[in-house]
Amino acid sequence: MAMREIRVLPDPVLRTPCDEITTVDDRVRSLVEDLVETVDSDGRAGLAANQIGVNLRAFSWNVDDEIGYVLNPRIVELSEETQDGDEGCLSVPGLWYPTTRAWYARVVGTDVDGNELVVEGTGLMARCLQHECDHLDGKLYLDRLERTVRKKAMRELRERL
């Protein structure tokens, strides 16, 4: 297991949709260990594989003292009820902007043994599930911002680069 370096914008891996995991081998098991170890730090709610430079559909979470992971996650349910709140990202350090997300989310995927995993939650957990699935699709929370807010965020991001 290893604490991995987080990729930050403008690294192109963050904008590349991740590949489905078709075989769980030692590489994937090692990836899961690294995701879990790397997300296990204060201030980290979730971590997608592409954020550590691996183009596979997997992410880990660290919400409400629960750490876990899921392979090949897909969102199967989102509530119509939404939540508003500031959202940030390890790959866009220091920027927090109001982002609307569903209040409830359910994700289905598998564990390393091929067993189905259902991960669901409200509030922060729902936000995390949506945020990490976006990463695996090559999207960032910045893409979800309202137009005027996104413009401000992109300007601030350019100034930091």
Summary of the structure (lengths in Angstrom):
residues: 161
radius of gyration: 15.0
end to end distance: 30.9
largest distance: 45.3
contacts: 514
relative contact order: 0.19
helix: 33%
strand: 35%
